[in-house]
């Protein structure tokens, strides 16, 4: 048995989704909604939805990540919805990651006794 955890590292996953842009969008949405709630005394809402679909017959899924928020304003509310997708590998125990667990090392050095090109 391996000592590696088989559950998804959520912090690493958020960094991987949409090349880290999703994490930035989520942080901005949370800040904007919180500021609107405090400034206007009305409730706000931030919703994150993840939809996963298998890619062909592989050990990969296409994860759609949807961010929706409602920010209160002085005369109503402002809302936005954004959906993007990121392909992910599914490892042991369902662990999601951008790269496969069994990524083999690439050998870029020439084997011993092989002449190198100039």
TORKOL-4160 file (C-alpha; in steps of 0.2 Angstrom, whole numbers, padded with zeros to 4 digits, m for minus):
118
<pt num="1" X="0000" Y="0000" Z="0000"/>
<pt num="2" X="0006" Y="0017" Z="m0004"/>
<pt num="3" X="0007" Y="0031" Z="0009"/>
<pt num="4" X="0000" Y="0044" Z="m0003"/>
<pt num="5" X="m0017" Y="0051" Z="0001"/>
<pt num="6" X="m0031" Y="0045" Z="m0011"/>
<pt num="7" X="m0042" Y="0060" Z="m0008"/>
<pt num="8" X="m0042" Y="0075" Z="m0019"/>
<pt num="9" X="m0031" Y="0090" Z="m0013"/>
<pt num="10" X="m0043" Y="0104" Z="m0014"/>
<pt num="11" X="m0030" Y="0118" Z="m0013"/>
<pt num="12" X="m0020" Y="0110" Z="m0027"/>
<pt num="13" X="m0036" Y="0107" Z="m0037"/>
<pt num="14" X="m0042" Y="0125" Z="m0036"/>
<pt num="15" X="m0024" Y="0130" Z="m0042"/>
<pt num="16" X="m0026" Y="0119" Z="m0057"/>
<pt num="17" X="m0044" Y="0124" Z="m0062"/>
<pt num="18" X="m0043" Y="0135" Z="m0078"/>
<pt num="19" X="m0024" Y="0137" Z="m0074"/>
<pt num="20" X="m0028" Y="0146" Z="m0058"/>
<pt num="21" X="m0040" Y="0158" Z="m0064"/>
<pt num="22" X="m0055" Y="0150" Z="m0056"/>
<pt num="23" X="m0047" Y="0152" Z="m0039"/>
<pt num="24" X="m0045" Y="0171" Z="m0043"/>
<pt num="25" X="m0063" Y="0173" Z="m0049"/>
<pt num="26" X="m0069" Y="0164" Z="m0033"/>
<pt num="27" X="m0059" Y="0176" Z="m0022"/>
<pt num="28" X="m0065" Y="0191" Z="m0031"/>
<pt num="29" X="m0083" Y="0186" Z="m0031"/>
<pt num="30" X="m0082" Y="0182" Z="m0012"/>
<pt num="31" X="m0074" Y="0199" Z="m0009"/>
<pt num="32" X="m0086" Y="0209" Z="m0020"/>
<pt num="33" X="m0102" Y="0200" Z="m0012"/>
<pt num="34" X="m0095" Y="0203" Z="0006"/>
<pt num="35" X="m0092" Y="0221" Z="0002"/>
<pt num="36" X="m0110" Y="0223" Z="m0005"/>
<pt num="37" X="m0118" Y="0214" Z="0010"/>
<pt num="38" X="m0109" Y="0226" Z="0022"/>
<pt num="39" X="m0112" Y="0242" Z="0012"/>
<pt num="40" X="m0130" Y="0239" Z="0009"/>
<pt num="41" X="m0136" Y="0228" Z="0023"/>
<pt num="42" X="m0144" Y="0215" Z="0011"/>
<pt num="43" X="m0140" Y="0197" Z="0008"/>
<pt num="44" X="m0128" Y="0191" Z="m0006"/>
<pt num="45" X="m0124" Y="0174" Z="m0012"/>
<pt num="46" X="m0109" Y="0165" Z="m0020"/>
<pt num="47" X="m0112" Y="0147" Z="m0028"/>
<pt num="48" X="m0099" Y="0135" Z="m0035"/>
<pt num="49" X="m0105" Y="0120" Z="m0045"/>
<pt num="50" X="m0094" Y="0106" Z="m0051"/>
<pt num="51" X="m0100" Y="0094" Z="m0065"/>
<pt num="52" X="m0090" Y="0080" Z="m0070"/>
<pt num="53" X="m0091" Y="0069" Z="m0086"/>
<pt num="54" X="m0079" Y="0055" Z="m0091"/>
<pt num="55" X="m0068" Y="0058" Z="m0106"/>
<pt num="56" X="m0071" Y="0043" Z="m0118"/>
<pt num="57" X="m0065" Y="0027" Z="m0110"/>
<pt num="58" X="m0051" Y="0035" Z="m0101"/>
<pt num="59" X="m0046" Y="0038" Z="m0083"/>
<pt num="60" X="m0050" Y="0056" Z="m0086"/>
<pt num="61" X="m0065" Y="0068" Z="m0083"/>
<pt num="62" X="m0070" Y="0085" Z="m0090"/>
<pt num="63" X="m0074" Y="0095" Z="m0075"/>
<pt num="64" X="m0085" Y="0110" Z="m0078"/>
<pt num="65" X="m0084" Y="0123" Z="m0064"/>
<pt num="66" X="m0097" Y="0136" Z="m0063"/>
<pt num="67" X="m0096" Y="0151" Z="m0052"/>
<pt num="68" X="m0112" Y="0161" Z="m0049"/>
<pt num="69" X="m0114" Y="0176" Z="m0038"/>
<pt num="70" X="m0127" Y="0189" Z="m0033"/>
<pt num="71" X="m0120" Y="0205" Z="m0026"/>
<pt num="72" X="m0132" Y="0217" Z="m0017"/>
<pt num="73" X="m0131" Y="0235" Z="m0023"/>
<pt num="74" X="m0140" Y="0251" Z="m0017"/>
<pt num="75" X="m0154" Y="0249" Z="m0029"/>
<pt num="76" X="m0155" Y="0231" Z="m0032"/>
<pt num="77" X="m0142" Y="0218" Z="m0036"/>
<pt num="78" X="m0129" Y="0213" Z="m0048"/>
<pt num="79" X="m0126" Y="0195" Z="m0054"/>
<pt num="80" X="m0114" Y="0186" Z="m0064"/>
<pt num="81" X="m0112" Y="0168" Z="m0070"/>
<pt num="82" X="m0096" Y="0160" Z="m0077"/>
<pt num="83" X="m0093" Y="0142" Z="m0082"/>
<pt num="84" X="m0076" Y="0135" Z="m0088"/>
<pt num="85" X="m0069" Y="0117" Z="m0090"/>
<pt num="86" X="m0053" Y="0108" Z="m0086"/>
<pt num="87" X="m0049" Y="0090" Z="m0090"/>
<pt num="88" X="m0042" Y="0081" Z="m0075"/>
<pt num="89" X="m0035" Y="0063" Z="m0071"/>
<pt num="90" X="m0043" Y="0052" Z="m0059"/>
<pt num="91" X="m0031" Y="0042" Z="m0048"/>
<pt num="92" X="m0032" Y="0029" Z="m0035"/>
<pt num="93" X="m0048" Y="0032" Z="m0024"/>
<pt num="94" X="m0054" Y="0045" Z="m0036"/>
<pt num="95" X="m0040" Y="0058" Z="m0032"/>
<pt num="96" X="m0042" Y="0072" Z="m0045"/>
<pt num="97" X="m0026" Y="0080" Z="m0052"/>
<pt num="98" X="m0020" Y="0089" Z="m0067"/>
<pt num="99" X="m0007" Y="0076" Z="m0071"/>
<pt num="100" X="m0008" Y="0057" Z="m0070"/>
<pt num="101" X="m0001" Y="0048" Z="m0054"/>
<pt num="102" X="0010" Y="0037" Z="m0064"/>
<pt num="103" X="0019" Y="0050" Z="m0074"/>
<pt num="104" X="0034" Y="0042" Z="m0081"/>
<pt num="105" X="0051" Y="0051" Z="m0081"/>
<pt num="106" X="0056" Y="0057" Z="m0098"/>
<pt num="107" X="0075" Y="0053" Z="m0102"/>
<pt num="108" X="0082" Y="0067" Z="m0112"/>
<pt num="109" X="0100" Y="0062" Z="m0110"/>
<pt num="110" X="0108" Y="0052" Z="m0124"/>
<pt num="111" X="0112" Y="0034" Z="m0119"/>
<pt num="112" X="0130" Y="0030" Z="m0115"/>
<pt num="113" X="0141" Y="0026" Z="m0130"/>
<pt num="114" X="0129" Y="0036" Z="m0142"/>
<pt num="115" X="0137" Y="0050" Z="m0151"/>
<pt num="116" X="0129" Y="0067" Z="m0148"/>
<pt num="117" X="0125" Y="0079" Z="m0162"/>
<pt num="118" X="0134" Y="0095" Z="m0163"/>
